[in-house]
């Protein structure tokens, strides 16, 4: 049921809407969306108006080849992440996506995750669990900073880590964190 006096407002808005086609057809969509919020207007009416508007002139934003499709994928531990708390994200020069989490590092190739975690009994793993920083230097070395574990350098060929400051004379008996 239309509110009394609303018909003139709707006609005015539709007239303005049709006039804006030559200015920007994409803005018509915004105005139609606002019209939908007016109480008493049926969705079928709005749909018919949209069809008639787009028959008059195809909006540039809907022209073939001009559509920007944005999609998002959601990944979690169920998909292979070591933890759902992402601390940092980095894409290296080779295209890998590196994710620093609260329980380790994860490398994503677009299809699957390969995880690298801290194991206190193995000196070739991450020196800490909580990954705070991921960086790649000019030579392609991947540097990983962990909380309470310090700096880790990833060996891409052997897929393990070294810890350049672990036995450094100035860092002995110091707690190292990034």
C-alpha positions, 0 to 999 in steps of 0.5 A: 500500500502506497503512502498518500503523496508518495506517488508524486515522489516516486514519479519524480525520483523515476524521472530523475533516475531516467535522466541520469542515464546519460550522466552515469548509468551506474548511479541508476543502480544506486538510486534504484536501491534507495527506491527499494527502501521506500515503504510500500513499493513492491519489488516487482515494480522495481524489477520492471523499472530496472529492465526498462531502464536497461533496455533504453541504454546499456549502462557502461558498468554492465557492458561486456568486458567491463564487469569487475567481479570480486570474489573472496575465498575463506580459508581456515584450519579445516582447509589446512591452515595451522591456525585461524589467527593470521598475524601477517601476510606476504607474497614473495617474488615467486608468487607464493602467499605466506601467512604468519599465524599464531601457531606457525608459518603457512605457504599457499600456492593458490590450491593448498597449504604447506605448514611450517611449525615450531618444534623445540627438539628440531633446530631446523624448524621455526624458532618460535610459534607466533609469526609476527613478520615476513619479509623477502630481501633483495637476494630472495631470502625469506626472513621470518620474525617470531615472537620469543624466537627471533629471526628465522631464514628460510632455505627454499631448497631444503625447506628448513630454517636457520637462525643466524642470531641464535648463537651470536656472542651478543645475543647469548642469554638474551630473550630475542623477539620481534 
